[in-house]
Amino acid sequence: MNINDKRTDIEAVITSYNQGSMILEAVQSLCNQTLIPEKIIIVDDGSTDEYSLNILNEIEKNTDLLIPVVIHYQENGGVSSARNAGIKKSQASMLLILDGDDKIEPTYIEYVSNLLCDNPSMVAASSWMHTFGVLDAVVRPTGGNIVPFLSHNCCPATHILRREVYEQCGGYDESMRSGFEDWDFFLSMLETAPEANIGMVEKPLINYRTAPASANVKSMNKRLELMRYITKKHINSYCAHISDVLLDIEAISNSRLYGWENEIIHSITRYQDLSESSKDFIKNPSYGDGGMASAVRIMSINK
């Protein structure tokens, strides 16, 4: 089959900032797709590392790549600014957003774009993730309509979106430079129509790099501050679904509480030492959130 017969109306936008040779892996993962994107747009967000800039220069000069690559250089403005810049330079009806330190399995575009094509109400779609680096795991985001997204983000940053919906919602919020810009963007897309939803291929087709100092980990230090911003920005949606939001958050909290409780019980029944935080929890359990009931269950195991 001729390579052009396998192309579709999708362009890829990769954001890059001092990512060295990792950007090569991201580009190669696009070239290995069973459904080839029309073009790759790399937005370098003000890289200062000479090695990284040399890698980008090599990619730009590489005439052997199966897909045309355009590189746009800009001053550092954050990932939202870089994604918006890349999307503005594209023309396709669907766009694949990919971070420069991640990569995708060969069937990602085929499976995810088919999901979008088969479901007109989907504003975007993605897949489960396989994490590598510090953490080796399969992470299973659920996607869905706006209701689950109000309590927590349900879609990876790597996804395929519809251009028309991107234009309707105004793109990524460039003021969000501390994290959660993807979550905010998905909420904005889901607010464009009552039936809007985000699809999920239930296969780990994204290879997501994990590191202790990653932006994702650092953003958790500002989670409450960022959630306050998101809540205020999307206040109408939160007000319309307040019961569902509170119940979703409570379900997540209960799940984590039971997990911790089971770990403490596991240690006690095997006469293992408890951590200081576990000892403090039993000595001074929280009240009104299920904490005291959990402590009672823990201390009842040998009664």
C-alpha positions in Angstrom: 0.0 0.0 0.0 1.3 3.4 -0.9 2.1 5.5 2.2 -0.3 8.3 1.0 -3.2 5.8 1.0 -2.8 5.4 4.8 -3.0 9.1 5.6 -6.0 10.7 7.2 -7.2 14.3 7.9 -5.2 14.5 11.1 -2.1 16.6 12.0 0.0 16.1 15.1 1.2 18.9 17.4 4.1 18.1 19.6 5.3 20.5 22.3 8.9 20.5 23.3 11.0 22.2 26.0 14.6 21.0 26.6 13.7 17.4 25.9 16.8 16.2 24.2 16.6 13.0 22.3 13.1 12.2 23.8 11.6 14.3 21.0 13.0 11.9 18.5 11.1 9.0 20.1 7.9 11.0 20.0 8.4 11.8 16.3 9.3 8.2 15.5 6.2 6.9 17.2 4.2 9.1 14.8 6.0 7.8 11.8 5.3 4.2 12.9 1.5 4.7 13.0 -0.8 2.4 11.0 -2.7 5.5 10.1 -0.2 8.3 9.2 -0.9 12.0 10.1 -0.7 14.5 7.3 1.9 16.6 9.1 3.9 17.0 12.4 4.1 20.4 13.9 6.7 20.7 16.7 6.5 23.8 18.9 9.7 24.5 20.8 8.7 26.5 23.8 12.0 28.5 24.3 14.4 25.6 24.8 17.8 26.8 26.3 19.6 23.4 26.2 22.0 23.3 23.2 21.8 19.6 22.8 17.9 19.8 22.6 18.2 22.5 20.0 20.7 20.5 18.0 18.2 17.5 18.0 15.5 19.7 16.7 17.8 21.0 14.0 18.6 17.4 12.9 14.9 16.6 12.7 14.2 19.7 10.6 16.9 18.7 8.1 16.0 15.0 8.0 14.6 14.3 4.6 14.0 10.6 5.3 11.1 11.1 7.6 7.8 9.7 6.3 5.8 12.7 7.5 6.5 16.4 6.8 7.8 18.1 9.9 7.5 21.8 10.6 9.2 23.3 13.7 8.0 26.6 15.2 10.3 28.3 17.7 8.8 30.7 20.3 9.8 32.3 23.6 8.9 30.3 26.6 5.2 30.8 27.3 4.1 27.5 28.8 2.6 24.3 27.4 -0.8 25.9 26.8 0.8 28.7 24.7 2.8 26.1 22.8 -0.2 23.9 22.0 -2.3 26.9 20.9 0.5 28.1 18.6 0.8 24.6 17.0 -2.9 24.2 16.5 -3.1 27.7 14.9 -0.4 26.5 12.3 -2.4 23.4 11.4 -5.2 22.9 8.9 -6.6 19.4 9.6 -10.1 18.8 11.0 -8.6 16.6 13.7 -5.5 17.2 15.7 -3.3 14.9 17.8 -1.8 16.6 20.9 1.4 14.9 22.1 4.0 16.0 24.7 7.6 15.7 23.5 8.7 13.3 26.2 5.9 10.8 25.5 5.2 8.4 22.6 2.3 6.4 21.3 1.8 2.8 20.1 1.5 2.2 16.3 -2.3 1.8 16.4 -3.1 4.9 18.5 -4.2 7.2 15.7 -6.2 4.4 14.0 -8.1 3.3 17.0 -8.7 6.7 18.5 -9.7 8.5 15.3 -12.1 5.6 14.4 -13.8 6.2 17.8 -14.2 9.9 17.0 -15.4 9.2 13.5 -18.0 6.7 14.7 -19.4 9.1 17.4 -20.2 12.6 16.3 -21.0 13.8 19.8 -17.4 13.1 20.9 -15.3 16.3 21.1 -12.1 14.4 21.8 -10.8 10.9 22.4 -7.8 9.1 23.8 -6.7 5.8 25.3 -5.4 4.1 28.5 -1.7 4.7 29.3 1.3 2.6 30.0 3.6 4.5 32.3 7.4 3.9 32.2 10.4 5.4 33.9 9.8 5.6 37.7 6.4 3.9 37.5 5.6 0.8 35.5 1.8 0.6 35.4 -1.3 0.7 33.3 -3.5 3.8 34.0 -7.1 3.7 32.9 -8.8 7.1 32.5 -12.5 6.7 31.9 -13.5 9.6 29.6 -17.2 10.4 29.7 -19.5 13.5 29.7 -18.9 16.6 31.8 -20.2 15.1 35.1 -17.1 12.9 35.9 -14.7 15.6 34.6 -16.0 18.0 37.2 -14.6 16.0 40.1 -11.4 14.9 38.4 -9.6 14.8 35.1 -10.7 11.7 33.1 -8.5 12.0 29.9 -4.7 12.0 29.2 -3.0 15.1 27.9 -2.3 13.1 24.7 -5.5 13.0 22.8 -7.1 13.7 19.4 -9.5 16.6 19.3 -11.9 18.1 16.7 -10.7 21.5 15.4 -14.3 23.0 15.3 -14.7 22.3 19.0 -11.3 23.7 19.9 -12.3 26.9 18.1 -15.7 27.0 19.9 -14.2 26.7 23.4 -11.3 29.2 22.8 -8.4 26.8 23.1 -6.0 26.2 26.1 -5.9 28.8 28.9 -2.5 30.3 28.6 -2.6 31.8 32.1 -2.4 28.2 33.5 1.3 27.6 33.8 1.3 25.5 37.0 -0.6 22.5 35.7 -4.1 21.2 35.2 -4.4 23.0 31.9 -5.6 19.8 30.2 -8.4 19.3 32.7 -9.5 22.9 32.3 -9.4 22.5 28.5 -11.5 19.3 28.5 -14.1 21.0 30.7 -14.2 23.9 28.2 -14.8 21.5 25.3 -17.4 19.5 27.1 -19.3 22.7 27.8 -19.8 23.4 24.1 -22.8 21.1 23.7 -25.1 19.2 26.2 -24.4 15.8 24.6 -20.6 16.4 24.4 -18.4 13.6 25.6 -14.8 12.4 25.5 -14.1 8.8 24.3 -11.6 6.3 25.6 -10.0 3.3 23.8 -9.6 0.7 26.5 -6.1 -0.3 25.5 -2.8 1.2 26.8 -1.8 2.9 23.6 0.1 5.9 25.2 3.6 5.4 26.6 3.7 8.1 29.4 7.1 8.9 30.9 7.2 9.3 34.7 9.8 11.1 36.8 9.9 12.6 40.3 10.4 16.1 39.0 7.8 16.0 36.2 5.3 18.8 35.7 2.5 16.4 36.5 4.0 15.6 39.9 4.8 19.2 40.7 1.3 20.4 39.9 -0.1 18.3 42.7 1.6 20.7 45.2 -0.8 23.4 43.9 -3.9 21.1 43.5 -6.2 23.0 45.8 -5.2 26.4 44.3 -5.7 25.1 40.7 -9.0 23.5 41.6 -10.3 26.8 43.0 -9.4 28.5 39.7 -11.1 25.7 37.7 -14.2 25.7 39.9 -14.6 29.5 39.6 -14.0 29.4 35.8 -16.6 26.7 35.2 -19.0 27.7 38.1 -22.2 27.2 36.0 -21.3 23.6 35.3 -20.4 22.9 38.9 -23.7 24.5 40.1 -25.7 22.4 37.6 -24.1 19.1 38.8 -23.2 19.9 42.4 -24.7 16.6 43.9 -22.9 14.5 41.4 -19.6 16.3 42.0 -19.8 15.9 45.8 -20.7 12.2 45.5 -17.9 11.5 43.0 -15.3 13.2 45.3 -16.7 11.2 48.3 -16.5 8.0 46.4 -12.8 8.7 45.5 -12.1 9.6 49.1 -13.7 6.5 50.5 -11.8 4.3 48.1 -8.5 5.7 49.2 -9.5 5.5 52.9 -10.4 1.8 52.6 -7.1 1.2 50.7 -5.1 2.7 53.6 -7.3 0.9 56.2 -6.5 -2.4 54.5 -2.8 -1.7 54.4 -2.8 -0.9 58.2 -4.8 -4.1 58.9 -2.4 -6.1 56.8 0.5 -4.8 58.8 -1.2 -5.4 62.2 -2.2 -9.0 61.4 1.4 -9.7 60.4 2.8 -7.9 63.5 4.7 -5.4 61.3 5.5 -1.9 62.5 3.2 0.8 61.5 4.3 4.1 59.9 4.2 7.2 62.1 1.3 8.6 60.0 -0.7 5.3 60.5 0.0 5.4 64.3 -1.1 9.0 64.4 -4.3 8.2 62.5 -5.3 5.5 64.9 -4.5 7.7 67.9 -6.2 10.8 66.5 -8.7 9.7 63.8 -10.4 12.3 61.7 -14.1 13.0 62.4 -17.0 13.5 60.0 -15.3 11.9 57.0 -15.4 8.2 57.9 -12.0 8.4 59.6 -13.3 7.4 63.1 -15.3 4.5 61.7 -12.2 3.3 59.9 -10.1 3.4 63.1 -12.8 1.4 64.9 -12.7 -1.3 62.2 -8.9 -1.4 62.4 -8.9 -1.8 66.1 -11.7 -4.4 66.0 -9.7 -7.0 64.0 -8.2 -8.7 67.1 -11.2 -8.2 69.4 
